[in-house]
């Protein structure tokens, strides 16, 4: 009986397969979604033009990273910008 239970547990563990890793890197605001046999995301771009240059000629699309922490991406202290009135 014990062997049967262990066999079922082993088969169930093998058939589930590996766990998926985190898709988005929260350190970068723009991700490149690459389409093909293996769909994947490359979250290593700081701007949309930089990502679009990498996506050019590929089956890919640039998207805004939904997990990027925009609150921590503030203007450094001491830098002030004038508003155009």
Secondary structure, DSSP 4 states (H G I P E B T S, - for coil): -HHHHHHHHHHHHHHH-PPPPPS--TT-SEEEEE-SSS-EEEEEESSHHHHHHHHTTSSEEEEE-TT--GGG-PPPTT-------
